[in-house]
Amino acid sequence: MPPPAAEPGPQPHTVIARQRLHPLSPVLKSVRTLFLIVAAVSWRGLQNLGPDRYALVLLGLLVLVLLYSAVAWRFTGYEVVGRELRIHEGVLFRRTRAVPLERLQSIEVVQPVLARLAGLSELRLDVAGAGKAEAPLAFLPLAEADALRARLLALASRTPAPAAETAPAETGLPEAARSEEPDVYRVDNNDVVVSQFLTPPVMFTPLAVLYIVGQLVFNSEFGVFAVASMVTAVAGTIGAPVMRILNFWNFRIGRTADERLRIRHGKLETRSQVVASRRVQSLTVTWPLLWRGKGWLRVTLAVAGQNSVGADGQQSRAETDRLLPVATVETARAMVPLALPGLDITALPLSPVPDRARWLAPLRRRVLAAGLTEHAFATVDGLLTRQLTVVPYARIQSVRVTEGPWQRRLGLATVYVDVAGSTPAAAVHRPLAEAFAWADELTTRARAARAATV
């Protein structure tokens, strides 16, 4: 007699039924692809084909790209089943990608220029352990993208969604995102412009321009190609700060209804990111040399999985790790606790390195410092560009103590604190006994902090 069939286990509950992207998504993606095709064909293709045939080739390619994108849109969609976001895609080879919501670090709502004109946006998911954005959803109406982000973050944090978002699965997403508190702080756009041009390459650009003009006037053998290459280099030097200015334009910091950190910025391409404080792996405060005269600094965050990869899978030039692109110490002192509660960057119990460290770091010795605060480990380094790094105990992955050959002779060691998705924090040239004592203490505090957050 055959054994009775096993009863099927409980099936995952569908939280959000399968949804499609906006119908204009294929058009926007096709325009972007067309720009890449035009760049690939280049002027040589125009010269060989002639204007009429060149236009026909581009039109035919655009039609093919549109048709393919439309078919791909037909089979692309997303749904939330249980605690997984499932993204369906593919034309010839279809696949379903499952993103565990527990691994979500942050979700960014991005509006590229063309999508912004159409009132659309894309969702970029930063997932712990991922090397790029996890199947970004492009494109969705802005209100739907905000609502979906709020819903996913609520599910990821195991907190109930607001009443406006508790619609049944068959009704899809709510029409609008939940209400948000007003902005806590806005960065002055004039400060953004001045700060980005206070960099060594930009400061020396006028000298490069004068050199080019001088060569054209006084050197008859200075060829066209040499001029073109130098002009290109100058344009590239100016282009980097200009892109940062556009990226950091209208930089605003706020709080969501559930006390998450909300960051918005961008002139041409707008970005909106929501990060929970428990997702912050480390915080870095940097004092660039040319900013010190104005008393400015910048604050960056490291979030596991955070990146700036677009929907086309290519790395974006935009910098998305800023908490403050430019600010004074007092402003940073007020804003940093929004990311790491209880942290006062002006009152850290830091201790300097011993005098014998001058044999290994004669110029940096007066700058080097480190210490253990109530909630985090902090280090200071950098001679010209000073940098403070703070790592919460709950985010520590491992602790290492290393001794170089000269350090051993001086009784010194370096304590490394490893965190996910960020450069290790290093307390260099500490006394050997102190280094091992700190390593033990950091391991104990990290274990206790992780247990407290579970």
N, C-alpha and C positions, 0 to 999 in steps of 0.2 A: 504494500500500500504506500503510495508516494506521500512524502511529508507535506503538510499543509503549506500553502504559499505564504511567504512572509507579508505581513501587512505593510503597505507603504507608509513611510514616516511623514511627518507633517511637512507640507509644502510651504516654501517661502511666501510671505504675504506680499502682494503687489502694492507698493506704496504709491507709485506714479505709473499710470499706464503708458504704453509706448507712445512717444510723441515724435513728430518729424521736425526738422529744422524749417526755417522760413523759406518760402518759395523763391525769394530773391537770392538765396545762397548760391545756386549755380551761376547766376549772372555775375555776382561779385567775385567769385573764385575764377570765373572765365576771364574777366577783365585783368585780374592779377596775372593769370597765366599768359594772356596776350602780351602784356608788358615784357614778360620774360622772353617770349618768342621774338618780339621786335628787337630786343637787345641781342638775342642770339644771331638773328639774321644780319643785323648791323648794316652799315653803309655799303659794304661790299656787295651784299645781296641786292640792295637797291640799284647799284651801278650795273650789275650783271643782268637783272631782270627788267629794268626800266620801271618808271612810276606805275604804269597801268597794270602790268603783270605782277609787280610787287604788291599792289593793293589787293588784287584778286587772290594772291596766295595768302595774304594775311586774313582776308575775309573768309576764305575757305577754312583756314585753320581755326578761326574764331568760331565758325559754325560747328566744326567737329568738336571743339572743346566744350561748346555750349550743350551739344547733344549728349556728350559723355557725362558732363556734370549733372544734367537733368536726370539721366538714368541713375547716376550715383545717388542723387537726392532722393529718388524714389525708394531706395533700399537703405537709406541712412536714417537712423533715429536713436532714441535713448529711452530708457525706462529705469525705474528704481524698484528692485525686487528684494525684499528683506532689507539687509544692510549692504547692498551692492548696487552700484550704478553700472548698468549694462549699456554699452554703446555698440550699435549695429552698423556695419559699414561694408563696402565692397560691391563690385559689379560682377566680375567673372568669378572671383574667389571671395565669398562672403565670410565674414568673421564677426564674432561678438567678443568684445573686451569687457571684462568685469573688473571694476575698481572697488575694492573694499573701502567703505566709508571711514573705517577706523584709521586708515592710512592717510586721510586727507590732512594736509598741513595748512593750506590756505587755498582760496579760490579767487581768481582775479577776473574782473569784467573789463574787457578791452574793447574800445571802439576805434578801429582804423578809420582813415579819412573817408573812404567810400562808404563804409558801413555806417559811419556817423551821419552822413547825408541822408541815408535811408532809414535812420532811427533804429539801426540794428547793432548788435554787439556779439562778441564771442566770449565764451567761458573757458578759462585756462585753469586746469586743476593741478596744483602742486602736491605731489604724492611722495611720501617718504620712500627713499630708495630708488626713485625713478630718475633716469638721466635726462628726460625732457618732459614737456607738458603731456599729461596722460590724456590722449585723444581729445583735444580741445573741441568744443562744440561751436561751430561757426556755420550759420549765424542765427541768432535769436533776437526777437524784439527786446528792447532794453528792459522794459518792465518785467517780461518773462524771465530774462536772464537774472535780474536782481532777485526775483521771487525764488527761482530755482537754486541760486546760491544760498539764500537764507534757509531754504528747506534742507539742502544737503548738509550745511554746517550744523543745523539743529539735529539732524539724524546722526552726524558724525560724533557730536558731543554728547549723545544720548539725552539731550534735553528736549522737552516737548516743543513743538513748533507753535508759533503764535496762532491765535484763533483764526486770523485771516488766512492761514495756510493749512488748516486742517480739513480741507475739502476731501471727499472720498476719492479713491483712485480713479474711478470712471469719469470724474469731472475734470481731470487733468490738473494743471497748475492754476493758482489764483491769478487774477488779472493784474495785480500790482504787488510790489514788495511791501514788507512791513515798514512802518514809519521809523524814521531815524532821528536821533538827537542832532541839534545844530553842530556845526563844526566847532571844535575846541580851539584850533589854531590855524591860521593861514600864513604861509611864508610870503614875505614881500617879494614881488616879481623883480623889483629893482635890485634887491640883494642877490637874487638868483643870477641876473645878468652880470653884475659886477664880479661876483665870486667865480663864475665860470671863466671869465677872462683874466682873472688873477692866477694864471698858471705860467710856469717858465716857458713852454713852447709858444704860447700866445704873446707873452711879453717881448720875446725876441723876434716875432714875426715882422715888425716894421724894419728891423735891420736886414732881414732876408729880402724884403721888397726893395729896399734901397740898393742892395747888392745886385739884384736883377736889373734894375734901372741903370745902375752904373756900368754894368757889363754891356748893356745895349748901347749906351752912349759912347763909351770909351774903348770897347773891344769889338772890332769889326769881325773877328773870327768866332764870336759867340753865336753859335748856330740856333736855328729855330727849335730843333729838338731839345737842346739844352734848356732853352727858355721854357718850353712847354712842360718839361719834366719838373723844373723848379716851381713853376706856377701851380702845377698839380700838387706838389708837396705842400706849398703854402695853403692851398685850398683845403687840403686834407687836415692841416693843423687847425685851421679856423673852423672846419666843419664839425670836428668833435665837440668843442664847447657849444656850438650852435645847436647841435642835436640834443645835448644835455639841457640847454635852456628850454627848448621846446618840450622836452620830456618833463621837466620839473615846473613848468609854468602852471600857475594856479594851484600850487601844492597845498593841500588841506588835510588836516588830521581831525578825526572825529571818533565818536563812540556809537556803536549800535545799541539797540534796545537791550541786548543780552550782554552788554559790557565788553564786546570785542573791539579791537582796534580797527578803525576804518581809515584807509589812506587813498586819496584821490589826487590825480595830477595829469597834466598833458595839455598841449595846445592843439596840435593836429590830431594825434592819436591819444584819446583819453583813456585813463586806466583807473579802476576802482578795485581795491584789494581789502579783504577783511581777514585779520589774523587774530587768533586767540593768544593771550599772553603765554599760555602753557606750551604753545608751539614754537616759541622763540628759542633757538638754540644758543645764540650768543648775541651780544650787542657790542658795537665798536664805536668809540668816539675818536675822531681824528682832527688834529689841529695842523692844517697845512702851513708851511712856512710863510707864504705870502699873505695868508689870511690873519696872521697873528696881530698885525698892526691895527686891524679893525675889530679884533676880539672875536673872530668867527671860528666856528667848528662845524663839522658835519657828523651825523649819527646814522649808522647803518645797522640793519638787522640781518641775521642769518637764520633762515627758516628751512628746515629739512625739506628737500624736494623743490625748493623755490628755484625758479628759473625764468627765463624770458623767451621761451620758444613759441613761435607763432603757430597758427593753424596749418601752415604749409610745412611744418617740421623743421624750419630753418631757425637758427639762433637769431634772436632779435638784438638790435644795437641798444635798445632802451635799457636803462638801469632801473631795476625794480626792487632794490634792497634798501632804499632810503627810508629812514624814519624822519630825518630832517636834512634836506640838501644843504642848507646853510642856516646858522642860528648863532645866537650868543650863548654864553654859559648859563645865564639865568633862564633863558628859554628852554635850553636842553634840560636843565635841572627840573623844570616843570613838566616837560613832555616825556622824558624817559620813563617815569613811573607808570605811564600808560602801557608801555610794553613790558616792563619788569617792575611790578608793584613793590614799593618799599625801597627802591634804589635811589640814593642821592649821590650823584657823581662828584659832588664837591666835599663829601664827608666820608670818604672810603678809608678804612684803617690799613693803609699801605706802609710797608717798611722798605727802606732802601737796601741795596746790596752792601756787603762789607767792603772795607777799604782795600783789601787785597784784590778785589775784582778789577782794580785799575790796571793791573798787568794784562788783563784780557780785553777790557773795554775802557781804555783811558778817557775817551770823550763821552761815551754813553753812560759812564758809571753814575753820574749825578742824576740821570733821567730814570734809570732802571729801578723799578719798584714792583711789589706784589703784596697780596694779602688775602685773607679769608674773611669775608663779611658774613652777616647773618644768613643770607640766602644765596650768595654767589661767590665765585673765585674771580679776582681781578688782577690784571697785570698792566704795567705801563712800560713802553719801549719807544725807541725812535729818537734820533738826534735832531734832524731837520724837520721831519714830519712826525710829530708826537702822536702816539696812539694808545688809547686805553681800551682794553678788551675785558668784557665781563661775561662769565659763563655761569648760568644758574646751576645749582648742584643737581637738580633733577634731570638736567640735559647732559651730564657728563657720561660718556661712554666708557672711557678707560683713563687711567693715570699712569704715566711713565716717569722714571727718574733716569737720566743719562749723565755720564761723566766722560768728558774728553780727556786726552792725555795731559794737557796743561791744567785742566780743572782738577784732576786727581792730585797733582803736585801742590795745588793751592787749597785743597780741601773744599772744593766747590762742586756743584751739580746743577742741572737744569731739570725743572719739573714741567712735564708736558701734560696738558689736559685735553683729551680728544673729545670732539663733539661731532655729531652727524651733520654732514653738509657744510662744514666750515673748516677753516684752518685751525689747527690746535693752538690753544693759548699756552704761552711759555713763560715761566718765571725763571729767567736765566741767572746763572752765577750766584745761586743761593748757598749758604753754608750746608755742608753735607748732612749733618744731623737734622737741620731744619727741613731740608728737602725730603728726607725720608719720613719725618714726622708729618709734614704737610701731605705727603702721598697717602699715608694711613688715614689721616683726618679727612681728606677729600673723598676717599673711597667709602668711609663710614657715612659721611654726610650725604653723598650721592645715593647710597643705598636707602638711607632713611627718607630722603626727599622723594625718590621714586615710589617707595611704599606708601607715602602720604598722599600721592596723587592718584593712586589706583582706585 
